[in-house]
Amino acid sequence: MTPISDDSREATYRGGRVVFAGPVDWPDGTRVMVTPLVPLKIECALDGHVIIVGFGLAGRCVADLLEKTGLSYTIIERNPVTVETQRALGRSIILGDATRAETLNEAGLTSAAILALTIPDEDAVLKTTSLAHRLRPEIYIIARTNYSSKGMRASQLGADDVIKAEQAVALQFYDKLSRRLNQCAAARP
């Protein structure tokens, strides 16, 4: 297999297709992961703000995207130090437990367009999904789970989309190991 030159890594999206800047020499069936580069030009007029539950790495990533697109959000976080730090930085953040209706309402559930459940606690994600869906069935819920089985349960409880950590890990293993195996095969005489 011929390694990809730096030129061929550049690509654009045109007419529903990803077009590479340079030639590629890949065998049939080669998997390609496309990652859009920010800044994104998203012109979306949400009918409401976004509620982000949890401000770990995933929550910060969501907040960064929303800031780049100019969309408003409120964070629900259980760590008082994180809440204090983020408030000092000017972020809209409340201290609370998203599995409680009072906390969701304080974050503005009644007027929110999206609920992003980024916390790694699957039981809390399922409980919050069920509660939010019951209180506001039309809200778009995107949830994080560790396992596919819990992801299916989150969907049953009202999540519109679910990010399943074990599937993301599986894809990363496939990608990294297939690259390494291809390198080994290319190095053989």
N, C-alpha and C positions, 0 to 999 in steps of 0.2 A: 504494500500500500504506500502510495506517495504521500508524504506529509503535506499538510495544507500550507501554502505560502501565506505570508502576512496579508498580501493583496486579496486573496480569496476569502479571508475572514470578513471583509467588509461586504455588507449586503444592504439592499433596500427592499421595501415592500411596495410593489406596484401591481395593480390589477388583480389583487387577490393572491399574488405569488411572491415568494421571497426570491430575489434575484441577487446572485453573488457577483462581486465586482471582477473576480478572476476565475480562471478555470479550476475545477475540482476533479480529482480522480478518486472517486469513492466507489466501492462495490455496491451492487444493488442491495437495497435493504438497510443501508447505512442510516442510523438514527441521527437526526439533527435537532439540537435544542436551540430555539430562537429566544433570545432575551432582548426585549425592547430597551433602548437606551433612553434615559431621562435626560433632558427635559421633555416631557410629554406635552403636547398641545391638546388638552382635553377641554372641550367646550361642552360642559354638562351643567345644566341648570337643575340641580336636585331640588325637589320640593321638600326641603328640610335639611337638617344637618346629619352628621354621622356620629354615632356613639361607638367609641373604641373601648372594649373591656379588656383591661390589662395593658401595662406599659413596659413589657419586656421587649425583646428584639422584634418580635412580630408586630406588636402595637406601635413601636417607634417607626417601623417601616411604613405602616399604614398612615401614621400621622405625617411622615415626611412626604408621602405621595399626595395626601390631601392638601398640605401646605403648598406644594408645587403647583397644584391645580387651582388653588384659591378657594377650596371648599372648607366650610367650617366644621368643627368637630368638638366633642366633649369626651374626655377620658374618664373612665371609672377605674380606680386603682385602690388596692387594699393596703399597700405599703405607705405608711405616713411619711417616711423620708422622701420617697419618690414624689409623692403629692406635693410636699413642701418645696422640693427642688424645682419641679416643673411649674408650679405656680409662680415661683420667683423668676422663671424664664418667660412668663407670660402665657403659658398654655392654660386652656380651659380644662380643669381637672377637678374631680371630686373624690373624696375618700369614701369608700363604701363597698358593699357587697352586691354585685349585680344579680344575685339570685333572689334579691328582695325587691318587690314592686316599688317601694319607697325610693330606693336608690335609682332604679331605672327611670322613674318619674322625675326625680331631681335632675337627672341627666338630660331630660327632655324627650322621653320616649314618645309622648303624644304628638310631637311635631317632627320627629326624626325620620329620615328616609332610609337609613342603613344602620344596622347593628352589626359590628364586627367583633366577634368573640375570639380574641387572640390568646386567651389564657390556656395553659397546658393542663388544667384541672378538668378532666372530661366530665366528671359528675356535675361540676358547676356549669359547664358548657351546656349539658343536656337540660339541667334545671332552668337555666336562664333562657335557653331556646324555647322551651315549653311555655314558660311564663310570658316572655315577650310576644310569642305568637298568639297566646290567648288574649293578652291585653291589646295587642295591635296586629291583627292578622295580615295586614297589607304591608308591613315593614319588610324590607329585604334583609335577610339574616345570612351572614357568612360566618361559619363556625370552624374552629380548629379542633381536631381530635388526634389522638395518638394512633388509634387503631381503626381499621376499616369497619369493623363491626359497630363501634360506637359512632362512626361517621354515618352509617346507615340509620342508626337510631336517631341521630340528630336530624337527618332528613325527614324521618317519620314524624318527628316532633315539630317540624316547621322550618328547618334551615333550608334556604334556597340553594346554597352552595356550601360544600364542606372541603376543607383542606385536611387531608389525612397524612399525618407525619410518616407512618410506616410506608405509604406509597411513595412519598417524596424520597425517603431513604432508599427504598428499593430501586427507584430510577437512578439515583446518584451512584449506587453500587454498580448497577448495570453499565452506566456510562463510564465510570472510572475504570472498572475492570476490563471492559471491552477495549478501551483505549490502551491499557497496559498490555493486554493480550495481543493486540494488533502491533504494538511496538516490538514485542518479543518475536512475533512472526516475521516482521520486517527485518529484524536483526539477524535472523538465521541465514546461514550461507546457502 
